Amino acid sequence: MGATVRRRWYRRRWVRVLFGCLTTVLILLGIAGFALYRAMTSVARPGPVWEGPLTPEQREEIFDALWTTVYRHYSYLELKGIDWKARRATYWPQAQAAPDDVAFYRVLERMVASLDDGHTRLIFYPGQEPVTTPPLTLGWVEEQYVVLEVDDALTDQVKPGDRLTAVDGRPVAEVAAELRPYIGEATEVRRQRRIARSLLSGPPATTVAATFVRPDGTQYTVALERPDPEPGSPGAGPLPSQVSSREIDGFGYIRIASWSGDAVYGFDQTLEQFRDAPGLIIDVRGNGGGNDMLASQVAGRLFTEKQFFARCRFRVYPFWTPAFRRYVEPRGPWTYTGPVVLLIDEGVYSSNDFFVGGLARSGRVTTVGRPTGAGSANPEIFTLPGGAQLRLSRWIEYFADGTPVEGNGTRPDIEVVLTIADIAAGRDPDLETALAVLRGER
């Protein structure tokens, strides 16, 4: 009788333990689900803008809010081995000693840039002056700042392949060194890309004296106008198409400028033209990302089976959400099954890094060009006291092989070295290599 009672007592105890464990699991899943929902729907809320000059107490409140926000919500502190408490000790004395409010916020910009994250930055602060850039594009080629593209209005003065050597009479290396502390990126090549695009920036409706050297050694200086910001509200008028295409030697060539607008529709319409093409070149160089759902839909036209592309987890202080997998599903009335070459470079970033990394690691494509920009964030914007806005990376995304996207990206199967001579001559060695691959010559 006593043994029977004891057995029943133990049974009741384990039922209670089991019920408690299940309850705990359900609570944790609920917390994780709420955290994931919050992470995916949170937006910056506007706050009052403090007009300067800021008091010492206001500076401290802003600084503390920024430091705490990064400490609690930034996703890469541990992955990058960043001692954020030490950064506080470094930058707070500088913020206290700043001579005015703009200089104070510039200290905060440097502190955030020290995270080496292209998605994370102070995107607005009171007193921030607008800047624009003359209508040409500079890049980092052969360790030089080189003109890549020029607006039609400047082609009589500046040519692709010309090297920038001075800005307003100052050596370009000196100007670049001043910009560097304010530009955070996970890779050096990506940082140099952003520095190049900032070298000639300045207040709208001003001019900058730029000194260039042509490939033949001729030096010249030209006054370049920085235009006024475009009039009208964002979104006014029709958006340009993100997709362009042409046939090259019987192969299809499709260029996708960004993952926005008509990217999926344009790709589908163009792919229909190349349904019977013996090979396809997809050019996503310089595509800095956008909506990764659009990237997934385009990738779905190249697969007949569901593909595991990546997994992600969000930082929601003081926890991490469970990792969730991201798949690409086959899509469309038919699948393109021919060989595909993907053109990539350091301009590939964010959701485009996801697109390239998933395709490359699936083995579905051959990648040609240069390593990608190596950035992934799903960022959130936080409003600080006084009205400044801070954008922060809030997840860690891993490729299917477990490699974090941030700081790693994707290296091409065939790496092509771009030279100043190529740019000056109007050659595209990436495209030439892609055609050789499709012809079976490489």
Backbone hydrogen bonds in HBPLUS format (Angstrom, degrees):
<---DONOR---> <-ACCEPTOR-->    atom                        ^
c    i                          cat <-CA-CA->   ^        H-A-AA   ^      H-
h    n   atom  resd res      DA  || num        DHA   H-A  angle D-A-AA Bond
n    s   type  num  typ     dist DA aas  dist angle  dist       angle   num
A0005-VAL N   A0001-MET O   2.99 MM   4  6.32 153.1  2.06 146.4 153.7     1
A0006-ARG N   A0002-GLY O   2.91 MM   4  6.21 156.6  1.97 149.0 155.6     2
A0007-ARG N   A0003-ALA O   2.90 MM   4  6.17 161.5  1.93 149.7 154.4     3
A0008-ARG N   A0004-THR O   2.99 MM   4  6.23 161.5  2.02 148.2 153.3     4
A0009-TRP N   A0005-VAL O   2.87 MM   4  6.09 152.8  1.95 146.6 154.8     5
A0010-TYR N   A0006-ARG O   2.91 MM   4  6.23 158.2  1.95 155.7 160.4     6
A0011-ARG N   A0007-ARG O   2.93 MM   4  6.16 155.5  1.99 146.9 154.4     7
A0012-ARG N   A0008-ARG O   2.99 MM   4  6.25 163.4  2.02 150.9 154.5     8
A0013-ARG N   A0009-TRP O   2.98 MM   4  6.23 149.3  2.08 142.3 151.4     9
A0014-TRP N   A0010-TYR O   2.96 MM   4  6.23 166.2  1.98 156.7 158.1    10
A0015-VAL N   A0011-ARG O   2.98 MM   4  6.22 147.3  2.09 147.5 157.3    11
A0016-ARG N   A0012-ARG O   3.04 MM   4  6.31 154.5  2.10 143.9 150.0    12
A0017-VAL N   A0013-ARG O   2.89 MM   4  6.26 157.6  1.94 150.2 157.0    13
A0018-LEU N   A0014-TRP O   2.79 MM   4  5.89 166.1  1.81 145.3 149.6    14
A0019-PHE N   A0015-VAL O   2.85 MM   4  6.00 159.8  1.89 147.2 153.4    15
A0020-GLY N   A0016-ARG O   2.83 MM   4  6.03 153.7  1.89 146.5 154.1    16
A0021-CYS N   A0017-VAL O   2.87 MM   4  6.18 156.7  1.92 152.3 158.5    17
A0022-LEU N   A0018-LEU O   2.95 MM   4  6.20 164.2  1.97 153.0 157.0    18
A0023-THR N   A0019-PHE O   2.94 MM   4  6.10 155.8  2.00 145.2 152.3    19
A0024-THR N   A0020-GLY O   2.92 MM   4  6.14 156.1  1.97 147.1 153.4    20
A0025-VAL N   A0021-CYS O   2.94 MM   4  6.22 160.6  1.98 151.7 156.6    21
A0026-LEU N   A0022-LEU O   2.95 MM   4  6.19 160.8  1.99 149.2 154.2    22
A0027-ILE N   A0023-THR O   2.94 MM   4  6.19 153.6  2.01 147.6 155.0    23
A0028-LEU N   A0024-THR O   2.90 MM   4  6.17 163.4  1.93 152.8 157.2    24
A0029-LEU N   A0025-VAL O   2.83 MM   4  6.07 158.3  1.88 150.6 157.1    25
A0030-GLY N   A0026-LEU O   2.89 MM   4  6.06 148.6  1.98 140.1 149.1    26
A0031-ILE N   A0027-ILE O   2.86 MM   4  6.20 156.2  1.91 151.6 157.8    27
A0032-ALA N   A0028-LEU O   2.83 MM   4  6.06 164.4  1.85 151.1 155.7    28
A0033-GLY N   A0029-LEU O   2.78 MM   4  5.92 155.1  1.84 144.7 152.0    29
A0034-PHE N   A0030-GLY O   2.89 MM   4  6.09 160.4  1.93 148.0 153.2    30
A0035-ALA N   A0031-ILE O   2.81 MM   4  6.02 159.3  1.85 149.5 156.1    31
A0036-LEU N   A0032-ALA O   2.84 MM   4  6.04 157.5  1.89 147.8 153.8    32
A0037-TYR N   A0033-GLY O   2.88 MM   4  6.10 159.6  1.92 146.5 152.5    33
A0038-ARG N   A0034-PHE O   2.79 MM   4  6.05 162.8  1.81 153.1 157.8    34
A0039-ALA N   A0035-ALA O   2.82 MM   4  6.01 159.2  1.86 148.1 154.3    35
A0040-MET N   A0036-LEU O   2.98 MM   4  6.14 145.4  2.11 145.8 154.2    36
A0041-THR N   A0037-TYR O   3.06 MM   4  6.15 121.5  2.42 141.5 155.6    37
A0041-THR N   A0038-ARG O   3.26 MM   3  5.28 147.1  2.38  98.2 107.5    38
A0042-SER N   A0038-ARG O   2.90 MM   4  5.50 134.7  2.10 152.9 156.6    39
A0050-TRP N   A0386-GLY O   2.91 MM 336  4.46 154.4  1.98 113.4 117.2    40
A0058-GLN N   A0055-THR O   3.08 MM   3  5.11 117.4  2.48  97.3 112.5    41
A0059-ARG N   A0055-THR O   2.98 MM   4  6.31 161.3  2.02 158.5 163.5    42
A0060-GLU N   A0056-PRO O   3.06 MM   4  6.28 158.7  2.11 143.7 149.2    43
A0061-GLU N   A0057-GLU O   2.99 MM   4  6.22 153.5  2.06 144.1 151.4    44
A0062-ILE N   A0058-GLN O   2.94 MM   4  6.18 163.5  1.97 155.5 159.0    45
A0063-PHE N   A0059-ARG O   2.89 MM   4  6.06 170.7  1.90 155.2 158.2    46
A0064-ASP N   A0060-GLU O   2.87 MM   4  5.94 166.6  1.89 149.0 153.2    47
A0065-ALA N   A0061-GLU O   2.98 MM   4  6.08 155.0  2.04 142.2 149.3    48
A0066-LEU N   A0062-ILE O   2.97 MM   4  6.23 160.8  2.01 153.9 158.6    49
A0067-TRP N   A0063-PHE O   2.90 MM   4  6.12 173.9  1.91 158.6 160.4    50
A0068-THR N   A0064-ASP O   2.88 MM   4  5.95 166.6  1.90 149.6 153.7    51
A0069-THR N   A0065-ALA O   2.93 MM   4  5.97 157.0  1.98 143.9 150.6    52
A0070-VAL N   A0066-LEU O   3.05 MM   4  6.28 165.9  2.07 157.1 159.6    53
A0071-TYR N   A0067-TRP O   2.97 MM   4  6.16 164.0  2.00 148.5 153.6    54
A0072-ARG N   A0068-THR O   2.90 MM   4  6.05 152.9  1.97 151.1 157.1    55
A0073-HIS N   A0069-THR O   2.91 MM   4  5.79 157.1  1.97 148.1 154.7    56
A0074-TYR N   A0070-VAL O   2.96 MM   4  4.87 153.3  2.03 127.1 134.4    57
A0075-SER N   A0393-SER O   3.37 MM 318  6.07 151.1  2.46 128.6 134.3    58
A0080-LYS N   A0076-TYR O   2.93 MM   4  5.83 159.4  1.97 150.3 154.2    59
A0082-ILE N   A0077-LEU O   2.90 MM   5  5.06 163.0  1.93 153.0 155.2    60
A0081-GLY N   A0078-GLU O   3.06 MM   3  4.89 148.1  2.16  97.3 107.2    61
A0086-ALA N   A0083-ASP O   3.17 MM   3  5.45 124.9  2.49 100.9 113.7    62
A0087-ARG N   A0083-ASP O   3.25 MM   4  6.67 145.4  2.38 141.6 151.4    63
A0088-ARG N   A0084-TRP O   3.15 MM   4  6.46 145.7  2.27 140.9 149.1    64
A0089-ALA N   A0085-LYS O   3.31 MM   4  6.69 155.4  2.37 144.0 149.0    65
A0090-THR N   A0086-ALA O   3.09 MM   4  6.38 139.8  2.26 141.2 152.4    66
A0090-THR N   A0087-ARG O   3.13 MM   3  4.97 123.7  2.46  90.1 104.9    67
A0091-TYR N   A0087-ARG O   2.92 MM   4  6.11 167.2  1.94 159.6 160.7    68
A0092-TRP N   A0088-ARG O   2.99 MM   4  5.70 161.1  2.02 150.9 154.6    69
A0095-ALA N   A0091-TYR O   2.90 MM   4  6.18 153.3  1.98 153.7 161.6    70
A0096-GLN N   A0092-TRP O   2.91 MM   4  6.15 157.9  1.96 157.8 163.3    71
A0097-ALA N   A0093-PRO O   3.08 MM   4  6.21 151.8  2.17 141.4 148.5    72
A0104-PHE N   A0100-ASP O   2.97 MM   4  6.24 145.6  2.09 143.5 154.0    73
A0105-TYR N   A0101-ASP O   2.93 MM   4  6.30 160.5  1.97 155.7 159.0    74
A0106-ARG N   A0102-VAL O   2.89 MM   4  6.14 144.6  2.01 145.4 156.4    75
A0107-VAL N   A0103-ALA O   3.10 MM   4  6.39 140.7  2.26 140.4 149.2    76
A0107-VAL N   A0104-PHE O   3.12 MM   3  5.27 127.6  2.41  97.7 110.8    77
A0108-LEU N   A0104-PHE O   3.25 MM   4  6.72 151.9  2.34 142.9 150.2    78
A0109-GLU N   A0105-TYR O   2.88 MM   4  6.24 147.9  1.99 144.7 154.1    79
A0110-ARG N   A0106-ARG O   3.05 MM   4  6.35 154.9  2.11 143.9 149.3    80
A0111-MET N   A0107-VAL O   2.99 MM   4  6.31 155.2  2.05 149.1 156.2    81
A0112-VAL N   A0108-LEU O   2.98 MM   4  6.21 164.0  2.00 153.2 156.5    82
A0113-ALA N   A0109-GLU O   2.88 MM   4  6.03 158.5  1.92 148.7 155.5    83
A0114-SER N   A0110-ARG O   3.01 MM   4  6.17 132.7  2.24 139.9 151.0    84
A0114-SER N   A0111-MET O   3.24 MM   3  5.24 134.1  2.47  93.0 105.1    85
A0115-LEU N   A0112-VAL O   3.07 MM   3  5.72 165.8  2.09 117.8 121.9    86
A0116-ASP N   A0113-ALA O   2.96 MM   3  5.70 167.3  1.97 122.9 126.6    87
A0120-THR N   A0117-ASP O   3.20 MM   3  5.40 135.9  2.40 102.3 113.8    88
A0121-ARG N   A0391-ARG O   3.09 MM 270  5.48 137.7  2.27 133.1 145.5    89
A0391-ARG N   A0121-ARG O   2.96 MM 270  5.48 177.0  1.96 160.6 160.0    90
A0123-ILE N   A0389-GLN O   2.96 MM 266  5.77 133.9  2.18 145.1 158.1    91
A0389-GLN N   A0124-PHE O   2.90 MM 265  5.16 156.6  1.95 134.6 140.5    92
A0128-GLN N   A0125-TYR O   3.01 MM   3  5.57 149.7  2.11 144.7 144.2    93
A0132-THR N   A0202-GLY O   2.83 MM  70  5.70 157.1  1.88 162.5 161.7    94
A0202-GLY N   A0132-THR O   3.04 MM  70  5.70 147.3  2.15 149.3 158.9    95
A0136-LEU N   A0134-PRO O   2.71 MM   2  5.79 138.3  1.89 112.7  98.8    96
A0151-ASP N   A0135-PRO O   2.97 MM  16  5.47 146.5  2.08 164.7 161.9    97
A0137-THR N   A0149-GLU O   2.87 MM  12  5.09 166.5  1.89 143.0 145.4    98
A0148-LEU N   A0137-THR O   2.73 MM  11  5.53 172.1  1.74 161.4 163.9    99
A0149-GLU N   A0137-THR O   3.42 MM  12  5.09 158.5  2.47 127.5 132.9   100
A0139-GLY N   A0146-VAL O   2.75 MM   7  5.28 153.5  1.82 149.5 158.5   101
A0146-VAL N   A0139-GLY O   2.83 MM   7  5.28 158.2  1.88 149.2 155.2   102
A0141-VAL N   A0144-GLN O   2.87 MM   3  5.30 151.8  1.95 158.3 159.2   103
A0144-GLN N   A0141-VAL O   2.88 MM   3  5.30 137.2  2.07 111.5 123.1   104
A0164-LEU N   A0145-TYR O   2.82 MM  19  5.59 164.4  1.85 162.1 167.5   105
A0147-VAL N   A0162-ASP O   2.90 MM  15  5.48 163.7  1.92 160.3 165.6   106
A0161-GLY N   A0147-VAL O   2.89 MM  14  5.36 162.7  1.92 143.0 146.4   107
A0154-LEU N   A0151-ASP O   2.87 MM   3  5.56 159.5  1.91 122.9 129.4   108
A0155-THR N   A0152-ASP O   3.40 MM   3  5.38 162.8  2.43 103.5 108.3   109
A0157-GLN N   A0154-LEU O   2.86 MM   3  5.43 155.8  1.91 119.7 127.7   110
A0158-VAL N   A0154-LEU O   2.89 MM   4  5.90 166.0  1.91 168.5 171.4   111
A0162-ASP N   A0159-LYS O   3.14 MM   3  5.81 158.5  2.19 140.5 141.0   112
A0163-ARG N   A0213-VAL O   2.92 MM  50  5.14 169.6  1.93 147.2 145.4   113
A0213-VAL N   A0163-ARG O   2.81 MM  50  5.14 140.9  1.96 138.4 151.4   114
A0165-THR N   A0211-THR O   2.82 MM  46  5.65 174.2  1.82 157.2 159.1   115
A0172-VAL N   A0165-THR O   2.92 MM   7  5.17 157.8  1.97 127.2 123.8   116
A0211-THR N   A0166-ALA O   2.98 MM  45  4.98 173.7  1.98 144.3 144.8   117
A0167-VAL N   A0170-ARG O   2.81 MM   3  5.21 151.6  1.89 149.7 154.9   118
A0170-ARG N   A0167-VAL O   3.02 MM   3  5.21 166.6  2.04 112.9 116.2   119
A0168-ASP N   A0209-ALA O   2.65 MM  41  4.66 172.6  1.66 154.8 155.7   120
A0174-GLU N   A0171-PRO O   3.00 MM   3  5.43 129.9  2.26 108.2 120.6   121
A0175-VAL N   A0171-PRO O   3.30 MM   4  6.73 154.8  2.37 150.3 157.1   122
A0176-ALA N   A0172-VAL O   2.90 MM   4  6.09 162.9  1.93 153.5 158.3   123
A0177-ALA N   A0173-ALA O   2.99 MM   4  6.10 150.0  2.08 139.0 146.7   124
A0178-GLU N   A0174-GLU O   3.24 MM   4  6.52 143.5  2.38 139.6 148.1   125
A0178-GLU N   A0175-VAL O   3.18 MM   3  5.25 126.0  2.49  96.2 109.5   126
A0179-LEU N   A0175-VAL O   3.17 MM   4  6.50 147.1  2.29 145.1 154.0   127
A0180-ARG N   A0176-ALA O   3.00 MM   4  6.09 147.7  2.11 150.3 158.7   128
A0182-TYR N   A0179-LEU O   2.95 MM   3  5.70 154.7  2.02 128.1 135.8   129
A0183-ILE N   A0180-ARG O   3.10 MM   3  5.36 169.6  2.11 117.6 120.6   130
A0191-ARG N   A0187-THR O   3.06 MM   4  6.33 154.4  2.13 145.4 152.8   131
A0192-GLN N   A0188-GLU O   2.91 MM   4  6.17 160.9  1.94 154.3 158.9   132
A0193-ARG N   A0189-VAL O   3.02 MM   4  6.25 143.7  2.15 141.2 151.2   133
A0194-ARG N   A0190-ARG O   3.19 MM   4  6.56 155.5  2.25 148.1 152.7   134
A0195-ILE N   A0191-ARG O   2.92 MM   4  6.23 158.2  1.97 153.1 160.0   135
A0196-ALA N   A0192-GLN O   2.92 MM   4  6.02 163.1  1.95 145.8 150.2   136
A0197-ARG N   A0193-ARG O   3.21 MM   4  6.51 150.5  2.30 141.7 148.9   137
A0198-SER N   A0195-ILE O   2.93 MM   3  5.10 153.3  2.00 106.8 115.6   138
A0199-LEU N   A0195-ILE O   3.12 MM   4  6.20 122.1  2.48 152.8 167.0   139
A0201-SER N   A0198-SER O   3.15 MM   3  5.17 162.2  2.18 107.8 113.2   140
A0205-ALA N   A0226-ARG O   2.85 MM  21  5.41 135.1  2.05 138.3 146.2   141
A0226-ARG N   A0206-THR O   2.71 MM  20  5.41 167.7  1.72 178.4 174.9   142
A0208-VAL N   A0224-LEU O   2.88 MM  16  5.31 149.9  1.97 143.8 153.3   143
A0224-LEU N   A0208-VAL O   2.88 MM  16  5.31 173.4  1.89 152.6 151.0   144
A0210-ALA N   A0222-VAL O   2.96 MM  12  5.50 166.7  1.98 160.4 156.1   145
A0222-VAL N   A0210-ALA O   2.94 MM  12  5.50 160.8  1.97 151.0 153.8   146
A0212-PHE N   A0220-TYR O   2.83 MM   8  5.56 160.0  1.86 168.5 174.2   147
A0220-TYR N   A0212-PHE O   2.99 MM   8  5.56 157.3  2.05 152.7 157.3   148
A0214-ARG N   A0218-THR O   2.77 MM   4  5.22 163.1  1.79 155.2 157.2   149
A0217-GLY N   A0214-ARG O   2.84 MM   3  5.29 163.2  1.87 121.9 125.5   150
A0236-ALA N   A0233-SER O   3.18 MM   3  5.77 153.8  2.25 139.9 139.2   151
A0257-ALA N   A0242-GLN O   2.78 MM  15  5.03 162.5  1.81 149.8 154.4   152
A0244-SER N   A0255-ARG O   2.99 MM  11  5.16 153.9  2.06 142.4 150.2   153
A0255-ARG N   A0244-SER O   2.77 MM  11  5.16 173.1  1.77 156.0 158.5   154
A0246-ARG N   A0253-TYR O   3.07 MM   7  5.41 148.5  2.17 143.6 150.5   155
A0253-TYR N   A0246-ARG O   2.96 MM   7  5.41 141.2  2.11 161.3 173.5   156
A0248-ILE N   A0251-PHE O   2.89 MM   3  5.23 165.5  1.91 153.5 157.4   157
A0251-PHE N   A0248-ILE O   2.90 MM   3  5.23 165.3  1.92 122.0 123.5   158
A0252-GLY N   A0279-GLY O   3.14 MM  27  6.46 161.5  2.17 159.0 154.8   159
A0281-ILE N   A0252-GLY O   2.73 MM  29  6.04 155.4  1.79 154.4 163.0   160
A0254-ILE N   A0281-ILE O   2.82 MM  27  6.19 163.7  1.84 167.9 173.6   161
A0283-ASP N   A0254-ILE O   2.78 MM  29  6.09 166.7  1.80 157.3 161.8   162
A0256-ILE N   A0283-ASP O   3.05 MM  27  6.26 164.0  2.08 156.6 159.5   163
A0259-TRP N   A0289-GLY O   3.05 MM  30  5.51 164.8  2.07 133.7 134.6   164
A0291-ASN N   A0259-TRP O   2.73 MM  32  5.35 167.9  1.75 154.7 151.4   165
A0263-ALA N   A0260-SER O   3.11 MM   3  5.79 151.8  2.20 135.3 144.0   166
A0266-GLY N   A0262-ASP O   2.66 MM   4  5.53 166.9  1.68 160.1 165.0   167
A0267-PHE N   A0263-ALA O   3.03 MM   4  5.99 151.7  2.11 133.1 141.2   168
A0268-ASP N   A0264-VAL O   2.90 MM   4  6.10 167.0  1.91 157.3 160.6   169
A0269-GLN N   A0265-TYR O   2.98 MM   4  6.20 164.1  2.01 154.4 158.5   170
A0270-THR N   A0266-GLY O   3.00 MM   4  6.11 158.0  2.05 144.9 151.2   171
A0271-LEU N   A0267-PHE O   2.75 MM   4  5.87 162.9  1.78 156.4 161.6   172
A0272-GLU N   A0268-ASP O   3.17 MM   4  6.32 147.8  2.28 142.1 149.1   173
A0273-GLN N   A0270-THR O   2.93 MM   3  5.33 131.2  2.17 106.9 119.5   174
A0274-PHE N   A0271-LEU O   2.96 MM   3  5.07 129.4  2.22  98.4 112.5   175
A0277-ALA N   A0274-PHE O   3.05 MM   3  4.96 161.7  2.08 105.0 110.6   176
A0280-LEU N   A0339-PRO O   2.96 MM  59  6.34 151.7  2.04 152.1 161.3   177
A0341-VAL N   A0280-LEU O   2.84 MM  61  6.31 159.4  1.89 159.9 166.7   178
A0282-ILE N   A0341-VAL O   2.89 MM  59  6.28 161.1  1.93 161.9 168.3   179
A0343-LEU N   A0282-ILE O   2.93 MM  61  6.28 160.8  1.96 149.3 155.5   180
A0284-VAL N   A0343-LEU O   3.18 MM  59  5.99 159.2  2.23 150.4 153.0   181
A0287-ASN N   A0284-VAL O   3.18 MM   3  5.34 160.6  2.22 124.0 125.1   182
A0294-LEU N   A0291-ASN O   3.09 MM   3  5.60 133.9  2.31 109.6 120.1   183
A0295-ALA N   A0291-ASN O   3.42 MM   4  6.88 153.8  2.49 141.9 149.0   184
A0296-SER N   A0292-ASP O   2.94 MM   4  6.16 152.3  2.02 142.2 149.1   185
A0297-GLN N   A0293-MET O   3.05 MM   4  6.27 152.2  2.13 141.2 148.2   186
A0298-VAL N   A0294-LEU O   3.07 MM   4  6.37 156.4  2.12 151.0 156.5   187
A0299-ALA N   A0295-ALA O   3.02 MM   4  6.23 166.7  2.03 150.3 154.2   188
A0300-GLY N   A0296-SER O   2.93 MM   4  6.10 140.7  2.08 140.9 151.8   189
A0301-ARG N   A0298-VAL O   3.08 MM   3  5.65 160.3  2.12 115.5 121.3   190
A0302-LEU N   A0299-ALA O   2.99 MM   3  5.63 166.0  2.01 122.4 126.3   191
A0331-ARG N   A0300-GLY O   3.04 MM  31  4.97 148.8  2.14 119.0 114.7   192
A0336-TYR N   A0301-ARG O   3.01 MM  35  6.30 158.2  2.06 176.1 173.6   193
A0307-GLN N   A0328-VAL O   2.91 MM  21  5.14 166.7  1.93 150.0 154.5   194
A0328-VAL N   A0307-GLN O   2.79 MM  21  5.14 154.9  1.86 147.9 156.6   195
A0309-PHE N   A0326-ARG O   2.93 MM  17  5.81 158.4  1.98 156.1 163.3   196
A0310-ALA N   A0326-ARG O   3.28 MM  16  5.12 161.9  2.31 139.0 141.8   197
A0326-ARG N   A0310-ALA O   2.64 MM  16  5.12 159.7  1.68 161.3 154.4   198
A0311-ARG N   A0398-TYR O   2.97 MM  87  5.33 149.6  2.06 144.0 152.8   199
A0398-TYR N   A0311-ARG O   2.80 MM  87  5.33 167.9  1.81 165.8 169.8   200
A0312-CYS N   A0324-PHE O   2.93 MM  12  5.52 153.6  2.00 150.1 156.7   201
A0324-PHE N   A0312-CYS O   2.86 MM  12  5.52 155.1  1.92 154.4 160.5   202
A0313-ARG N   A0396-ILE O   3.17 MM  83  5.66 143.8  2.31 141.6 152.3   203
A0396-ILE N   A0313-ARG O   2.99 MM  83  5.66 151.7  2.07 154.6 162.8   204
A0321-THR N   A0314-PHE O   2.96 MM   7  5.31 160.0  2.00 147.6 154.3   205
A0315-ARG N   A0394-ARG O   3.04 MM  79  5.70 163.8  2.07 146.9 150.4   206
A0316-VAL N   A0319-PHE O   2.92 MM   3  5.28 157.2  1.97 147.7 152.6   207
A0319-PHE N   A0316-VAL O   2.68 MM   3  5.28 146.7  1.79 136.7 132.7   208
A0366-THR N   A0340-VAL O   2.99 MM  26  6.45 154.9  2.06 151.1 159.1   209
A0342-LEU N   A0366-THR O   2.81 MM  24  6.03 159.3  1.85 146.4 153.3   210
A0368-VAL N   A0342-LEU O   2.88 MM  26  6.13 158.3  1.93 160.5 161.4   211
A0344-ILE N   A0368-VAL O   2.94 MM  24  6.14 161.3  1.98 154.5 159.5   212
A0370-ARG N   A0344-ILE O   3.09 MM  26  6.02 158.4  2.14 123.7 129.2   213
A0348-VAL N   A0345-ASP O   3.07 MM   3  5.80 170.0  2.08 122.1 125.2   214
A0373-GLY N   A0348-VAL O   2.73 MM  25  5.37 148.9  1.82 148.2 159.1   215
A0352-ASN N   A0349-TYR O   2.92 MM   3  5.19 142.9  2.06 140.3 133.5   216
A0350-SER N   A0375-GLY O   2.94 MM  25  5.11 123.4  2.27 127.8 142.3   217
A0353-ASP N   A0350-SER O   2.89 MM   3  5.20 130.6  2.13 106.2 119.7   218
A0354-PHE N   A0350-SER O   3.23 MM   4  6.72 148.7  2.33 147.2 156.0   219
A0355-PHE N   A0351-SER O   3.06 MM   4  6.33 154.5  2.13 138.2 144.4   220
A0356-VAL N   A0352-ASN O   2.90 MM   4  6.07 173.2  1.90 151.8 153.2   221
A0357-GLY N   A0353-ASP O   2.80 MM   4  5.75 162.7  1.83 145.3 151.4   222
A0358-GLY N   A0354-PHE O   2.96 MM   4  5.95 158.4  2.01 145.1 150.7   223
A0359-LEU N   A0355-PHE O   3.14 MM   4  6.28 167.8  2.15 148.8 152.4   224
A0360-ALA N   A0356-VAL O   2.83 MM   4  5.93 166.4  1.85 156.5 161.1   225
A0361-ARG N   A0357-GLY O   3.03 MM   4  5.99 164.8  2.06 142.8 147.2   226
A0362-SER N   A0358-GLY O   3.08 MM   4  6.09 130.3  2.34 137.5 149.4   227
A0363-GLY N   A0360-ALA O   3.18 MM   3  5.47 151.2  2.27 103.8 112.3   228
A0413-ASP N   A0367-THR O   3.00 MM  46  5.12 123.1  2.34 111.2 125.1   229
A0414-ILE N   A0367-THR O   3.05 MM  47  6.44 155.5  2.11 154.0 161.8   230
A0369-GLY N   A0414-ILE O   3.11 MM  45  6.57 156.8  2.16 160.3 163.0   231
A0416-VAL N   A0369-GLY O   2.82 MM  47  4.92 160.0  1.86 134.1 140.3   232
A0372-THR N   A0410-THR O   3.10 MM  38  5.50 155.9  2.16 142.2 148.9   233
A0407-GLY N   A0374-ALA O   3.01 MM  33  4.97 165.5  2.03 132.2 128.0   234
A0394-ARG N   A0377-ALA O   3.12 MM  17  5.95 157.1  2.17 143.1 144.5   235
A0380-GLU N   A0392-LEU O   2.91 MM  12  5.46 149.4  2.01 149.9 157.2   236
A0392-LEU N   A0380-GLU O   2.85 MM  12  5.46 164.5  1.88 157.9 161.5   237
A0382-PHE N   A0390-LEU O   2.72 MM   8  5.13 169.6  1.73 156.6 157.8   238
A0390-LEU N   A0382-PHE O   2.79 MM   8  5.13 167.8  1.80 158.3 161.3   239
A0384-LEU N   A0388-ALA O   2.77 MM   4  5.26 169.5  1.78 161.1 164.2   240
A0387-GLY N   A0384-LEU O   3.01 MM   3  5.65 157.3  2.06 143.9 143.8   241
A0405-VAL N   A0397-GLU O   2.92 MM   8  5.88 168.3  1.93 155.1 155.1   242
A0399-PHE N   A0403-THR O   2.78 MM   4  5.32 167.4  1.80 154.6 151.8   243
A0402-GLY N   A0399-PHE O   2.86 MM   3  5.33 163.1  1.89 122.0 124.7   244
A0408-ASN N   A0405-VAL O   3.09 MM   3  5.41 162.0  2.12 124.3 129.1   245
A0409-GLY N   A0405-VAL O   2.96 MM   4  5.02 154.9  2.03 133.6 141.7   246
A0423-ILE N   A0419-THR O   3.24 MM   4  6.65 159.4  2.29 147.8 152.0   247
A0424-ALA N   A0420-ILE O   2.95 MM   4  6.20 167.8  1.96 157.1 160.1   248
A0425-ALA N   A0421-ALA O   3.00 MM   4  6.08 149.9  2.10 143.5 151.2   249
A0427-ARG N   A0422-ASP O   2.86 MM   5  4.90 149.1  1.95 151.8 150.4   250
A0426-GLY N   A0423-ILE O   3.12 MM   3  5.11 153.2  2.20 100.4 108.7   251
A0432-GLU N   A0428-ASP O   3.05 MM   4  6.35 161.1  2.09 154.2 160.2   252
A0433-THR N   A0429-PRO O   2.97 MM   4  6.05 153.0  2.05 139.8 146.3   253
A0434-ALA N   A0430-ASP O   2.92 MM   4  6.23 154.9  1.99 148.4 155.7   254
A0435-LEU N   A0431-LEU O   3.00 MM   4  6.26 159.5  2.04 152.8 157.1   255
A0436-ALA N   A0432-GLU O   3.09 MM   4  6.34 150.9  2.18 140.0 148.2   256
A0437-VAL N   A0433-THR O   2.95 MM   4  6.27 148.9  2.05 148.4 156.7   257
A0438-LEU N   A0434-ALA O   3.06 MM   4  6.40 161.3  2.09 151.6 155.5   258
A0439-ARG N   A0435-LEU O   2.94 MM   4  6.15 143.7  2.07 144.3 154.5   259
A0441-GLU N   A0436-ALA O   2.79 MM   5  5.02 145.5  1.91 163.5 159.5   260
A0440-GLY N   A0437-VAL O   3.01 MM   3  5.12 150.0  2.10 101.4 110.9   261
